[in-house]
Amino acid sequence: MSRIAFFRTLVTCAGVMGALGVMLAAASAHQPDASRLASASSMLLFHAAAVLGAIALVERGVVHLQIGLAATCGFVIATSLFAGDLALRQFVGHGLFPMAAPTGGTLLIVSWIALAVSAAWPRRA
């Protein structure tokens, strides 16, 4: 897969994350005791924007290519784990798998640290 195709895939993921975030925000406003959906919505919306920003930084060479892309993929995977687990718990009554949300949260922290490292790492000429 070419770099541009990979970037487009990540931007598509960000668009889907944003749409799902809005949908979960609406659902949380209309369901009783839907704090899980509000948290899932926030994570999706926030990290959709983070994915777009990280891709722009990678594309412009501001951050280290491989580390920046790893952080960006981490945002997509981790947010999917975290929000997916919370949404399933709300709608179905069980999560993805044991510790899915904490695993996603931990991976989000690691991804943010990786993005910081990718900015501090010297970029290749």
Jmol script that loads the backbone (N, CA, C; Angstrom):
load data "model"
ATOM      1  N   MET A   1       0.850  -1.171   0.000  1.00  0.00           N
ATOM      2  CA  MET A   1       0.000   0.000   0.000  1.00  0.00           C
ATOM      3  C   MET A   1       0.899   1.238   0.000  1.00  0.00           C
ATOM      4  N   SER A   2       0.591   2.177  -0.865  1.00  0.00           N
ATOM      5  CA  SER A   2       1.385   3.398  -0.925  1.00  0.00           C
ATOM      6  C   SER A   2       1.144   4.259   0.306  1.00  0.00           C
ATOM      7  N   ARG A   3       2.050   5.172   0.527  1.00  0.00           N
ATOM      8  CA  ARG A   3       1.930   6.065   1.677  1.00  0.00           C
ATOM      9  C   ARG A   3       0.648   6.883   1.600  1.00  0.00           C
ATOM     10  N   ILE A   4       0.327   7.410   0.419  1.00  0.00           N
ATOM     11  CA  ILE A   4      -0.889   8.226   0.259  1.00  0.00           C
ATOM     12  C   ILE A   4      -2.133   7.386   0.522  1.00  0.00           C
ATOM     13  N   ALA A   5      -2.145   6.151   0.039  1.00  0.00           N
ATOM     14  CA  ALA A   5      -3.299   5.275   0.276  1.00  0.00           C
ATOM     15  C   ALA A   5      -3.444   4.977   1.767  1.00  0.00           C
ATOM     16  N   PHE A   6      -2.316   4.799   2.457  1.00  0.00           N
ATOM     17  CA  PHE A   6      -2.357   4.561   3.894  1.00  0.00           C
ATOM     18  C   PHE A   6      -2.875   5.786   4.631  1.00  0.00           C
ATOM     19  N   PHE A   7      -2.410   6.974   4.229  1.00  0.00           N
ATOM     20  CA  PHE A   7      -2.909   8.218   4.825  1.00  0.00           C
ATOM     21  C   PHE A   7      -4.413   8.345   4.605  1.00  0.00           C
ATOM     22  N   ARG A   8      -4.858   8.036   3.393  1.00  0.00           N
ATOM     23  CA  ARG A   8      -6.298   8.120   3.100  1.00  0.00           C
ATOM     24  C   ARG A   8      -7.100   7.137   3.948  1.00  0.00           C
ATOM     25  N   THR A   9      -6.546   5.967   4.173  1.00  0.00           N
ATOM     26  CA  THR A   9      -7.214   4.983   5.034  1.00  0.00           C
ATOM     27  C   THR A   9      -7.358   5.530   6.449  1.00  0.00           C
ATOM     28  N   LEU A  10      -6.300   6.142   6.966  1.00  0.00           N
ATOM     29  CA  LEU A  10      -6.366   6.718   8.308  1.00  0.00           C
ATOM     30  C   LEU A  10      -7.348   7.895   8.372  1.00  0.00           C
ATOM     31  N   VAL A  11      -7.388   8.711   7.334  1.00  0.00           N
ATOM     32  CA  VAL A  11      -8.350   9.819   7.295  1.00  0.00           C
ATOM     33  C   VAL A  11      -9.775   9.271   7.237  1.00  0.00           C
ATOM     34  N   THR A  12      -9.982   8.202   6.483  1.00  0.00           N
ATOM     35  CA  THR A  12     -11.296   7.546   6.441  1.00  0.00           C
ATOM     36  C   THR A  12     -11.680   7.030   7.821  1.00  0.00           C
ATOM     37  N   CYS A  13     -10.733   6.413   8.517  1.00  0.00           N
ATOM     38  CA  CYS A  13     -10.997   5.950   9.893  1.00  0.00           C
ATOM     39  C   CYS A  13     -11.386   7.126  10.782  1.00  0.00           C
ATOM     40  N   ALA A  14     -10.696   8.246  10.639  1.00  0.00           N
ATOM     41  CA  ALA A  14     -11.024   9.432  11.439  1.00  0.00           C
ATOM     42  C   ALA A  14     -12.432   9.918  11.137  1.00  0.00           C
ATOM     43  N   GLY A  15     -12.825   9.894   9.870  1.00  0.00           N
ATOM     44  CA  GLY A  15     -14.180  10.296   9.512  1.00  0.00           C
ATOM     45  C   GLY A  15     -15.231   9.390  10.122  1.00  0.00           C
ATOM     46  N   VAL A  16     -14.975   8.091  10.090  1.00  0.00           N
ATOM     47  CA  VAL A  16     -15.904   7.135  10.704  1.00  0.00           C
ATOM     48  C   VAL A  16     -15.946   7.337  12.221  1.00  0.00           C
ATOM     49  N   MET A  17     -14.780   7.546  12.826  1.00  0.00           N
ATOM     50  CA  MET A  17     -14.730   7.790  14.268  1.00  0.00           C
ATOM     51  C   MET A  17     -15.542   9.039  14.627  1.00  0.00           C
ATOM     52  N   GLY A  18     -15.399  10.098  13.838  1.00  0.00           N
ATOM     53  CA  GLY A  18     -16.146  11.322  14.100  1.00  0.00           C
ATOM     54  C   GLY A  18     -17.645  11.111  13.980  1.00  0.00           C
ATOM     55  N   ALA A  19     -18.060  10.411  12.933  1.00  0.00           N
ATOM     56  CA  ALA A  19     -19.495  10.141  12.746  1.00  0.00           C
ATOM     57  C   ALA A  19     -20.051   9.304  13.889  1.00  0.00           C
ATOM     58  N   LEU A  20     -19.321   8.275  14.284  1.00  0.00           N
ATOM     59  CA  LEU A  20     -19.771   7.443  15.401  1.00  0.00           C
ATOM     60  C   LEU A  20     -19.794   8.233  16.708  1.00  0.00           C
ATOM     61  N   GLY A  21     -18.844   9.131  16.865  1.00  0.00           N
ATOM     62  CA  GLY A  21     -18.827   9.967  18.056  1.00  0.00           C
ATOM     63  C   GLY A  21     -20.070  10.838  18.155  1.00  0.00           C
ATOM     64  N   VAL A  22     -20.483  11.416  17.043  1.00  0.00           N
ATOM     65  CA  VAL A  22     -21.706  12.232  17.029  1.00  0.00           C
ATOM     66  C   VAL A  22     -22.926  11.356  17.300  1.00  0.00           C
ATOM     67  N   MET A  23     -22.956  10.178  16.699  1.00  0.00           N
ATOM     68  CA  MET A  23     -24.085   9.269  16.912  1.00  0.00           C
ATOM     69  C   MET A  23     -24.191   8.848  18.380  1.00  0.00           C
ATOM     70  N   LEU A  24     -23.067   8.538  19.002  1.00  0.00           N
ATOM     71  CA  LEU A  24     -23.098   8.142  20.404  1.00  0.00           C
ATOM     72  C   LEU A  24     -23.444   9.321  21.309  1.00  0.00           C
ATOM     73  N   ALA A  25     -23.046  10.522  20.925  1.00  0.00           N
ATOM     74  CA  ALA A  25     -23.438  11.705  21.700  1.00  0.00           C
ATOM     75  C   ALA A  25     -24.948  11.878  21.667  1.00  0.00           C
ATOM     76  N   ALA A  26     -25.533  11.690  20.495  1.00  0.00           N
ATOM     77  CA  ALA A  26     -26.990  11.789  20.382  1.00  0.00           C
ATOM     78  C   ALA A  26     -27.673  10.694  21.188  1.00  0.00           C
ATOM     79  N   ALA A  27     -27.154   9.487  21.104  1.00  0.00           N
ATOM     80  CA  ALA A  27     -27.748   8.378  21.859  1.00  0.00           C
ATOM     81  C   ALA A  27     -27.642   8.624  23.359  1.00  0.00           C
ATOM     82  N   SER A  28     -26.524   9.179  23.786  1.00  0.00           N
ATOM     83  CA  SER A  28     -26.353   9.415  25.225  1.00  0.00           C
ATOM     84  C   SER A  28     -27.310  10.481  25.737  1.00  0.00           C
ATOM     85  N   ALA A  29     -27.725  11.380  24.859  1.00  0.00           N
ATOM     86  CA  ALA A  29     -28.668  12.423  25.260  1.00  0.00           C
ATOM     87  C   ALA A  29     -30.091  11.895  25.384  1.00  0.00           C
ATOM     88  N   HIS A  30     -30.372  10.745  24.793  1.00  0.00           N
ATOM     89  CA  HIS A  30     -31.734  10.227  24.765  1.00  0.00           C
ATOM     90  C   HIS A  30     -31.927   8.931  25.546  1.00  0.00           C
ATOM     91  N   GLN A  31     -30.870   8.412  26.136  1.00  0.00           N
ATOM     92  CA  GLN A  31     -30.996   7.173  26.902  1.00  0.00           C
ATOM     93  C   GLN A  31     -30.719   7.438  28.375  1.00  0.00           C
ATOM     94  N   PRO A  32     -31.463   6.786  29.227  1.00  0.00           N
ATOM     95  CA  PRO A  32     -31.178   6.950  30.654  1.00  0.00           C
ATOM     96  C   PRO A  32     -29.859   6.271  31.025  1.00  0.00           C
ATOM     97  N   ASP A  33     -29.161   6.846  31.976  1.00  0.00           N
ATOM     98  CA  ASP A  33     -27.906   6.296  32.484  1.00  0.00           C
ATOM     99  C   ASP A  33     -26.953   5.911  31.343  1.00  0.00           C
ATOM    100  N   ALA A  34     -26.649   6.887  30.501  1.00  0.00           N
ATOM    101  CA  ALA A  34     -25.811   6.619  29.330  1.00  0.00           C
ATOM    102  C   ALA A  34     -24.448   7.287  29.444  1.00  0.00           C
ATOM    103  N   SER A  35     -23.908   7.340  30.643  1.00  0.00           N
ATOM    104  CA  SER A  35     -22.602   7.983  30.823  1.00  0.00           C
ATOM    105  C   SER A  35     -21.506   7.257  30.041  1.00  0.00           C
ATOM    106  N   ARG A  36     -21.668   5.949  29.860  1.00  0.00           N
ATOM    107  CA  ARG A  36     -20.681   5.208  29.056  1.00  0.00           C
ATOM    108  C   ARG A  36     -20.658   5.734  27.616  1.00  0.00           C
ATOM    109  N   LEU A  37     -21.843   6.017  27.085  1.00  0.00           N
ATOM    110  CA  LEU A  37     -21.905   6.504  25.703  1.00  0.00           C
ATOM    111  C   LEU A  37     -21.289   7.887  25.582  1.00  0.00           C
ATOM    112  N   ALA A  38     -21.498   8.720  26.591  1.00  0.00           N
ATOM    113  CA  ALA A  38     -20.897  10.056  26.558  1.00  0.00           C
ATOM    114  C   ALA A  38     -19.373   9.957  26.568  1.00  0.00           C
ATOM    115  N   SER A  39     -18.834   9.065  27.389  1.00  0.00           N
ATOM    116  CA  SER A  39     -17.377   8.869  27.423  1.00  0.00           C
ATOM    117  C   SER A  39     -16.867   8.321  26.098  1.00  0.00           C
ATOM    118  N   ALA A  40     -17.569   7.350  25.544  1.00  0.00           N
ATOM    119  CA  ALA A  40     -17.171   6.772  24.254  1.00  0.00           C
ATOM    120  C   ALA A  40     -17.223   7.833  23.163  1.00  0.00           C
ATOM    121  N   SER A  41     -18.265   8.647  23.174  1.00  0.00           N
ATOM    122  CA  SER A  41     -18.414   9.718  22.195  1.00  0.00           C
ATOM    123  C   SER A  41     -17.258  10.703  22.273  1.00  0.00           C
ATOM    124  N   SER A  42     -16.922  11.120  23.474  1.00  0.00           N
ATOM    125  CA  SER A  42     -15.822  12.075  23.654  1.00  0.00           C
ATOM    126  C   SER A  42     -14.507  11.511  23.126  1.00  0.00           C
ATOM    127  N   MET A  43     -14.241  10.264  23.457  1.00  0.00           N
ATOM    128  CA  MET A  43     -12.992   9.650  22.995  1.00  0.00           C
ATOM    129  C   MET A  43     -12.941   9.571  21.473  1.00  0.00           C
ATOM    130  N   LEU A  44     -14.059   9.193  20.869  1.00  0.00           N
ATOM    131  CA  LEU A  44     -14.099   9.096  19.408  1.00  0.00           C
ATOM    132  C   LEU A  44     -13.897  10.456  18.750  1.00  0.00           C
ATOM    133  N   LEU A  45     -14.614  11.460  19.220  1.00  0.00           N
ATOM    134  CA  LEU A  45     -14.515  12.785  18.606  1.00  0.00           C
ATOM    135  C   LEU A  45     -13.129  13.391  18.799  1.00  0.00           C
ATOM    136  N   PHE A  46     -12.614  13.295  20.005  1.00  0.00           N
ATOM    137  CA  PHE A  46     -11.308  13.868  20.305  1.00  0.00           C
ATOM    138  C   PHE A  46     -10.212  13.199  19.486  1.00  0.00           C
ATOM    139  N   HIS A  47     -10.246  11.880  19.434  1.00  0.00           N
ATOM    140  CA  HIS A  47      -9.170  11.174  18.742  1.00  0.00           C
ATOM    141  C   HIS A  47      -9.342  11.157  17.224  1.00  0.00           C
ATOM    142  N   ALA A  48     -10.551  11.392  16.727  1.00  0.00           N
ATOM    143  CA  ALA A  48     -10.710  11.590  15.278  1.00  0.00           C
ATOM    144  C   ALA A  48      -9.922  12.825  14.855  1.00  0.00           C
ATOM    145  N   ALA A  49     -10.050  13.888  15.629  1.00  0.00           N
ATOM    146  CA  ALA A  49      -9.290  15.112  15.335  1.00  0.00           C
ATOM    147  C   ALA A  49      -7.784  14.867  15.509  1.00  0.00           C
ATOM    148  N   ALA A  50      -7.415  14.086  16.519  1.00  0.00           N
ATOM    149  CA  ALA A  50      -5.999  13.783  16.746  1.00  0.00           C
ATOM    150  C   ALA A  50      -5.408  13.001  15.570  1.00  0.00           C
ATOM    151  N   VAL A  51      -6.172  12.074  15.017  1.00  0.00           N
ATOM    152  CA  VAL A  51      -5.699  11.310  13.856  1.00  0.00           C
ATOM    153  C   VAL A  51      -5.443  12.253  12.683  1.00  0.00           C
ATOM    154  N   LEU A  52      -6.377  13.153  12.424  1.00  0.00           N
ATOM    155  CA  LEU A  52      -6.197  14.101  11.315  1.00  0.00           C
ATOM    156  C   LEU A  52      -4.972  14.989  11.534  1.00  0.00           C
ATOM    157  N   GLY A  53      -4.817  15.471  12.758  1.00  0.00           N
ATOM    158  CA  GLY A  53      -3.661  16.311  13.067  1.00  0.00           C
ATOM    159  C   GLY A  53      -2.354  15.548  12.949  1.00  0.00           C
ATOM    160  N   ALA A  54      -2.328  14.334  13.439  1.00  0.00           N
ATOM    161  CA  ALA A  54      -1.100  13.535  13.376  1.00  0.00           C
ATOM    162  C   ALA A  54      -0.720  13.220  11.934  1.00  0.00           C
ATOM    163  N   ILE A  55      -1.718  12.899  11.114  1.00  0.00           N
ATOM    164  CA  ILE A  55      -1.438  12.639   9.688  1.00  0.00           C
ATOM    165  C   ILE A  55      -0.853  13.881   9.023  1.00  0.00           C
ATOM    166  N   ALA A  56      -1.402  15.037   9.337  1.00  0.00           N
ATOM    167  CA  ALA A  56      -0.868  16.278   8.768  1.00  0.00           C
ATOM    168  C   ALA A  56       0.580  16.500   9.204  1.00  0.00           C
ATOM    169  N   LEU A  57       0.894  16.219  10.460  1.00  0.00           N
ATOM    170  CA  LEU A  57       2.268  16.367  10.950  1.00  0.00           C
ATOM    171  C   LEU A  57       3.213  15.379  10.280  1.00  0.00           C
ATOM    172  N   VAL A  58       2.759  14.146  10.109  1.00  0.00           N
ATOM    173  CA  VAL A  58       3.575  13.128   9.441  1.00  0.00           C
ATOM    174  C   VAL A  58       3.814  13.537   7.993  1.00  0.00           C
ATOM    175  N   GLU A  59       2.768  13.931   7.311  1.00  0.00           N
ATOM    176  CA  GLU A  59       2.855  14.280   5.893  1.00  0.00           C
ATOM    177  C   GLU A  59       3.787  15.463   5.661  1.00  0.00           C
ATOM    178  N   ARG A  60       3.807  16.396   6.581  1.00  0.00           N
ATOM    179  CA  ARG A  60       4.650  17.578   6.436  1.00  0.00           C
ATOM    180  C   ARG A  60       6.077  17.357   6.943  1.00  0.00           C
ATOM    181  N   GLY A  61       6.340  16.179   7.502  1.00  0.00           N
ATOM    182  CA  GLY A  61       7.679  15.875   7.972  1.00  0.00           C
ATOM    183  C   GLY A  61       8.025  16.522   9.300  1.00  0.00           C
ATOM    184  N   VAL A  62       7.032  16.992  10.027  1.00  0.00           N
ATOM    185  CA  VAL A  62       7.275  17.623  11.327  1.00  0.00           C
ATOM    186  C   VAL A  62       7.639  16.583  12.374  1.00  0.00           C
ATOM    187  N   VAL A  63       7.089  15.379  12.222  1.00  0.00           N
ATOM    188  CA  VAL A  63       7.369  14.299  13.165  1.00  0.00           C
ATOM    189  C   VAL A  63       8.023  13.143  12.416  1.00  0.00           C
ATOM    190  N   HIS A  64       8.683  12.281  13.153  1.00  0.00           N
ATOM    191  CA  HIS A  64       9.330  11.093  12.599  1.00  0.00           C
ATOM    192  C   HIS A  64       8.264  10.220  11.930  1.00  0.00           C
ATOM    193  N   LEU A  65       8.522   9.802  10.711  1.00  0.00           N
ATOM    194  CA  LEU A  65       7.529   9.101   9.903  1.00  0.00           C
ATOM    195  C   LEU A  65       6.998   7.836  10.581  1.00  0.00           C
ATOM    196  N   GLN A  66       7.856   6.898  10.882  1.00  0.00           N
ATOM    197  CA  GLN A  66       7.396   5.606  11.401  1.00  0.00           C
ATOM    198  C   GLN A  66       6.770   5.736  12.793  1.00  0.00           C
ATOM    199  N   ILE A  67       7.402   6.511  13.653  1.00  0.00           N
ATOM    200  CA  ILE A  67       6.866   6.664  15.008  1.00  0.00           C
ATOM    201  C   ILE A  67       5.545   7.428  14.966  1.00  0.00           C
ATOM    202  N   GLY A  68       5.478   8.455  14.137  1.00  0.00           N
ATOM    203  CA  GLY A  68       4.236   9.221  13.994  1.00  0.00           C
ATOM    204  C   GLY A  68       3.100   8.372  13.451  1.00  0.00           C
ATOM    205  N   LEU A  69       3.392   7.533  12.475  1.00  0.00           N
ATOM    206  CA  LEU A  69       2.356   6.650  11.937  1.00  0.00           C
ATOM    207  C   LEU A  69       1.946   5.584  12.951  1.00  0.00           C
ATOM    208  N   ALA A  70       2.904   5.085  13.717  1.00  0.00           N
ATOM    209  CA  ALA A  70       2.564   4.118  14.762  1.00  0.00           C
ATOM    210  C   ALA A  70       1.640   4.759  15.795  1.00  0.00           C
ATOM    211  N   ALA A  71       1.936   5.994  16.180  1.00  0.00           N
ATOM    212  CA  ALA A  71       1.074   6.707  17.131  1.00  0.00           C
ATOM    213  C   ALA A  71      -0.319   6.904  16.544  1.00  0.00           C
ATOM    214  N   THR A  72      -0.388   7.262  15.283  1.00  0.00           N
ATOM    215  CA  THR A  72      -1.676   7.492  14.627  1.00  0.00           C
ATOM    216  C   THR A  72      -2.490   6.203  14.553  1.00  0.00           C
ATOM    217  N   CYS A  73      -1.854   5.117  14.178  1.00  0.00           N
ATOM    218  CA  CYS A  73      -2.554   3.825  14.166  1.00  0.00           C
ATOM    219  C   CYS A  73      -2.986   3.442  15.574  1.00  0.00           C
ATOM    220  N   GLY A  74      -2.146   3.745  16.547  1.00  0.00           N
ATOM    221  CA  GLY A  74      -2.504   3.496  17.937  1.00  0.00           C
ATOM    222  C   GLY A  74      -3.755   4.255  18.343  1.00  0.00           C
ATOM    223  N   PHE A  75      -3.877   5.520  17.898  1.00  0.00           N
ATOM    224  CA  PHE A  75      -5.089   6.291  18.200  1.00  0.00           C
ATOM    225  C   PHE A  75      -6.334   5.588  17.666  1.00  0.00           C
ATOM    226  N   VAL A  76      -6.262   5.105  16.435  1.00  0.00           N
ATOM    227  CA  VAL A  76      -7.424   4.454  15.815  1.00  0.00           C
ATOM    228  C   VAL A  76      -7.764   3.148  16.539  1.00  0.00           C
ATOM    229  N   ILE A  77      -6.776   2.306  16.752  1.00  0.00           N
ATOM    230  CA  ILE A  77      -7.015   1.005  17.379  1.00  0.00           C
ATOM    231  C   ILE A  77      -7.469   1.170  18.826  1.00  0.00           C
ATOM    232  N   ALA A  78      -6.768   2.003  19.568  1.00  0.00           N
ATOM    233  CA  ALA A  78      -7.073   2.169  20.991  1.00  0.00           C
ATOM    234  C   ALA A  78      -8.445   2.802  21.210  1.00  0.00           C
ATOM    235  N   THR A  79      -8.771   3.802  20.405  1.00  0.00           N
ATOM    236  CA  THR A  79     -10.080   4.438  20.545  1.00  0.00           C
ATOM    237  C   THR A  79     -11.183   3.459  20.189  1.00  0.00           C
ATOM    238  N   SER A  80     -10.942   2.624  19.191  1.00  0.00           N
ATOM    239  CA  SER A  80     -11.929   1.604  18.822  1.00  0.00           C
ATOM    240  C   SER A  80     -12.148   0.621  19.964  1.00  0.00           C
ATOM    241  N   LEU A  81     -11.068   0.212  20.609  1.00  0.00           N
ATOM    242  CA  LEU A  81     -11.192  -0.697  21.754  1.00  0.00           C
ATOM    243  C   LEU A  81     -11.970  -0.036  22.888  1.00  0.00           C
ATOM    244  N   PHE A  82     -11.567   1.168  23.241  1.00  0.00           N
ATOM    245  CA  PHE A  82     -12.169   1.865  24.376  1.00  0.00           C
ATOM    246  C   PHE A  82     -13.643   2.161  24.119  1.00  0.00           C
ATOM    247  N   ALA A  83     -13.932   2.828  23.015  1.00  0.00           N
ATOM    248  CA  ALA A  83     -15.309   3.222  22.719  1.00  0.00           C
ATOM    249  C   ALA A  83     -16.174   2.007  22.383  1.00  0.00           C
ATOM    250  N   GLY A  84     -15.615   1.053  21.665  1.00  0.00           N
ATOM    251  CA  GLY A  84     -16.372  -0.149  21.328  1.00  0.00           C
ATOM    252  C   GLY A  84     -16.776  -0.927  22.555  1.00  0.00           C
ATOM    253  N   ASP A  85     -15.864  -1.042  23.511  1.00  0.00           N
ATOM    254  CA  ASP A  85     -16.181  -1.759  24.736  1.00  0.00           C
ATOM    255  C   ASP A  85     -17.290  -1.049  25.517  1.00  0.00           C
ATOM    256  N   LEU A  86     -17.180   0.269  25.661  1.00  0.00           N
ATOM    257  CA  LEU A  86     -18.204   1.011  26.401  1.00  0.00           C
ATOM    258  C   LEU A  86     -19.564   0.959  25.705  1.00  0.00           C
ATOM    259  N   ALA A  87     -19.568   1.087  24.372  1.00  0.00           N
ATOM    260  CA  ALA A  87     -20.836   1.054  23.635  1.00  0.00           C
ATOM    261  C   ALA A  87     -21.484  -0.332  23.728  1.00  0.00           C
ATOM    262  N   LEU A  88     -20.688  -1.375  23.598  1.00  0.00           N
ATOM    263  CA  LEU A  88     -21.247  -2.725  23.732  1.00  0.00           C
ATOM    264  C   LEU A  88     -21.825  -2.952  25.127  1.00  0.00           C
ATOM    265  N   ARG A  89     -21.123  -2.479  26.143  1.00  0.00           N
ATOM    266  CA  ARG A  89     -21.636  -2.622  27.510  1.00  0.00           C
ATOM    267  C   ARG A  89     -22.989  -1.923  27.664  1.00  0.00           C
ATOM    268  N   GLN A  90     -23.142  -0.766  27.022  1.00  0.00           N
ATOM    269  CA  GLN A  90     -24.396  -0.016  27.117  1.00  0.00           C
ATOM    270  C   GLN A  90     -25.521  -0.706  26.338  1.00  0.00           C
ATOM    271  N   PHE A  91     -25.233  -1.110  25.107  1.00  0.00           N
ATOM    272  CA  PHE A  91     -26.277  -1.618  24.224  1.00  0.00           C
ATOM    273  C   PHE A  91     -26.542  -3.120  24.364  1.00  0.00           C
ATOM    274  N   VAL A  92     -25.505  -3.902  24.663  1.00  0.00           N
ATOM    275  CA  VAL A  92     -25.630  -5.360  24.655  1.00  0.00           C
ATOM    276  C   VAL A  92     -25.541  -5.952  26.059  1.00  0.00           C
ATOM    277  N   GLY A  93     -24.865  -5.259  26.947  1.00  0.00           N
ATOM    278  CA  GLY A  93     -24.759  -5.747  28.313  1.00  0.00           C
ATOM    279  C   GLY A  93     -23.449  -6.432  28.635  1.00  0.00           C
ATOM    280  N   HIS A  94     -22.552  -6.526  27.669  1.00  0.00           N
ATOM    281  CA  HIS A  94     -21.216  -7.073  27.917  1.00  0.00           C
ATOM    282  C   HIS A  94     -20.221  -6.359  27.022  1.00  0.00           C
ATOM    283  N   GLY A  95     -18.952  -6.416  27.394  1.00  0.00           N
ATOM    284  CA  GLY A  95     -17.917  -5.736  26.633  1.00  0.00           C
ATOM    285  C   GLY A  95     -17.322  -6.590  25.541  1.00  0.00           C
ATOM    286  N   LEU A  96     -16.301  -6.048  24.878  1.00  0.00           N
ATOM    287  CA  LEU A  96     -15.599  -6.767  23.812  1.00  0.00           C
ATOM    288  C   LEU A  96     -14.895  -8.005  24.362  1.00  0.00           C
ATOM    289  N   PHE A  97     -14.086  -7.801  25.377  1.00  0.00           N
ATOM    290  CA  PHE A  97     -13.361  -8.858  26.070  1.00  0.00           C
ATOM    291  C   PHE A  97     -12.901  -8.265  27.395  1.00  0.00           C
ATOM    292  N   PRO A  98     -12.517  -9.087  28.352  1.00  0.00           N
ATOM    293  CA  PRO A  98     -12.090  -8.537  29.638  1.00  0.00           C
ATOM    294  C   PRO A  98     -10.927  -7.550  29.463  1.00  0.00           C
ATOM    295  N   MET A  99     -11.033  -6.415  30.109  1.00  0.00           N
ATOM    296  CA  MET A  99     -10.006  -5.370  30.108  1.00  0.00           C
ATOM    297  C   MET A  99      -9.849  -4.655  28.758  1.00  0.00           C
ATOM    298  N   ALA A 100     -10.852  -4.701  27.900  1.00  0.00           N
ATOM    299  CA  ALA A 100     -10.742  -4.035  26.596  1.00  0.00           C
ATOM    300  C   ALA A 100     -10.634  -2.519  26.757  1.00  0.00           C
ATOM    301  N   ALA A 101     -11.503  -1.921  27.558  1.00  0.00           N
ATOM    302  CA  ALA A 101     -11.455  -0.465  27.734  1.00  0.00           C
ATOM    303  C   ALA A 101     -10.144  -0.019  28.393  1.00  0.00           C
ATOM    304  N   PRO A 102      -9.700  -0.664  29.473  1.00  0.00           N
ATOM    305  CA  PRO A 102      -8.411  -0.251  30.037  1.00  0.00           C
ATOM    306  C   PRO A 102      -7.234  -0.477  29.082  1.00  0.00           C
ATOM    307  N   THR A 103      -7.308  -1.536  28.290  1.00  0.00           N
ATOM    308  CA  THR A 103      -6.260  -1.768  27.295  1.00  0.00           C
ATOM    309  C   THR A 103      -6.252  -0.643  26.273  1.00  0.00           C
ATOM    310  N   GLY A 104      -7.441  -0.255  25.806  1.00  0.00           N
ATOM    311  CA  GLY A 104      -7.534   0.863  24.877  1.00  0.00           C
ATOM    312  C   GLY A 104      -7.026   2.153  25.495  1.00  0.00           C
ATOM    313  N   GLY A 105      -7.387   2.401  26.743  1.00  0.00           N
ATOM    314  CA  GLY A 105      -6.917   3.611  27.422  1.00  0.00           C
ATOM    315  C   GLY A 105      -5.409   3.640  27.580  1.00  0.00           C
ATOM    316  N   THR A 106      -4.843   2.499  27.935  1.00  0.00           N
ATOM    317  CA  THR A 106      -3.385   2.414  28.080  1.00  0.00           C
ATOM    318  C   THR A 106      -2.705   2.635  26.736  1.00  0.00           C
ATOM    319  N   LEU A 107      -3.256   2.038  25.685  1.00  0.00           N
ATOM    320  CA  LEU A 107      -2.685   2.229  24.351  1.00  0.00           C
ATOM    321  C   LEU A 107      -2.812   3.684  23.901  1.00  0.00           C
ATOM    322  N   LEU A 108      -3.874   4.376  24.297  1.00  0.00           N
ATOM    323  CA  LEU A 108      -3.992   5.804  23.978  1.00  0.00           C
ATOM    324  C   LEU A 108      -2.875   6.597  24.645  1.00  0.00           C
ATOM    325  N   ILE A 109      -2.600   6.305  25.899  1.00  0.00           N
ATOM    326  CA  ILE A 109      -1.513   6.993  26.601  1.00  0.00           C
ATOM    327  C   ILE A 109      -0.188   6.742  25.896  1.00  0.00           C
ATOM    328  N   VAL A 110       0.072   5.487  25.553  1.00  0.00           N
ATOM    329  CA  VAL A 110       1.310   5.130  24.854  1.00  0.00           C
ATOM    330  C   VAL A 110       1.379   5.838  23.497  1.00  0.00           C
ATOM    331  N   SER A 111       0.252   5.928  22.800  1.00  0.00           N
ATOM    332  CA  SER A 111       0.223   6.589  21.489  1.00  0.00           C
ATOM    333  C   SER A 111       0.526   8.077  21.606  1.00  0.00           C
ATOM    334  N   TRP A 112      -0.009   8.727  22.631  1.00  0.00           N
ATOM    335  CA  TRP A 112       0.298  10.154  22.846  1.00  0.00           C
ATOM    336  C   TRP A 112       1.778  10.338  23.161  1.00  0.00           C
ATOM    337  N   ILE A 113       2.341   9.445  23.969  1.00  0.00           N
ATOM    338  CA  ILE A 113       3.775   9.526  24.269  1.00  0.00           C
ATOM    339  C   ILE A 113       4.589   9.291  22.996  1.00  0.00           C
ATOM    340  N   ALA A 114       4.156   8.332  22.179  1.00  0.00           N
ATOM    341  CA  ALA A 114       4.848   8.070  20.911  1.00  0.00           C
ATOM    342  C   ALA A 114       4.794   9.285  19.994  1.00  0.00           C
ATOM    343  N   LEU A 115       3.671   9.984  19.964  1.00  0.00           N
ATOM    344  CA  LEU A 115       3.581  11.192  19.144  1.00  0.00           C
ATOM    345  C   LEU A 115       4.564  12.244  19.649  1.00  0.00           C
ATOM    346  N   ALA A 116       4.660  12.390  20.969  1.00  0.00           N
ATOM    347  CA  ALA A 116       5.623  13.339  21.535  1.00  0.00           C
ATOM    348  C   ALA A 116       7.058  12.951  21.166  1.00  0.00           C
ATOM    349  N   VAL A 117       7.364  11.655  21.256  1.00  0.00           N
ATOM    350  CA  VAL A 117       8.703  11.182  20.886  1.00  0.00           C
ATOM    351  C   VAL A 117       8.955  11.428  19.405  1.00  0.00           C
ATOM    352  N   SER A 118       7.939  11.215  18.575  1.00  0.00           N
ATOM    353  CA  SER A 118       8.115  11.404  17.129  1.00  0.00           C
ATOM    354  C   SER A 118       8.416  12.857  16.784  1.00  0.00           C
ATOM    355  N   ALA A 119       7.958  13.784  17.617  1.00  0.00           N
ATOM    356  CA  ALA A 119       8.275  15.198  17.377  1.00  0.00           C
ATOM    357  C   ALA A 119       9.679  15.522  17.850  1.00  0.00           C
ATOM    358  N   ALA A 120      10.139  14.845  18.888  1.00  0.00           N
ATOM    359  CA  ALA A 120      11.479  15.101  19.424  1.00  0.00           C
ATOM    360  C   ALA A 120      12.568  14.389  18.627  1.00  0.00           C
ATOM    361  N   TRP A 121      12.196  13.316  17.935  1.00  0.00           N
ATOM    362  CA  TRP A 121      13.169  12.539  17.158  1.00  0.00           C
ATOM    363  C   TRP A 121      13.572  13.316  15.908  1.00  0.00           C
ATOM    364  N   PRO A 122      14.858  13.326  15.587  1.00  0.00           N
ATOM    365  CA  PRO A 122      15.248  14.047  14.370  1.00  0.00           C
ATOM    366  C   PRO A 122      14.640  13.401  13.124  1.00  0.00           C
ATOM    367  N   ARG A 123      14.061  14.221  12.291  1.00  0.00           N
ATOM    368  CA  ARG A 123      13.478  13.669  11.074  1.00  0.00           C
ATOM    369  C   ARG A 123      14.562  13.378  10.052  1.00  0.00           C
ATOM    370  N   ARG A 124      14.245  12.441   9.199  1.00  0.00           N
ATOM    371  CA  ARG A 124      15.209  12.043   8.172  1.00  0.00           C
ATOM    372  C   ARG A 124      15.232  13.079   7.063  1.00  0.00           C
ATOM    373  N   ALA A 125      16.426  13.314   6.527  1.00  0.00           N
ATOM    374  CA  ALA A 125      16.568  14.302   5.447  1.00  0.00           C
ATOM    375  C   ALA A 125      16.059  13.746   4.142  1.00  0.00           C
TER     376      ALA A 125
END
end "model"
wireframe off; spacefill off
backbone 0.3
color backbone group
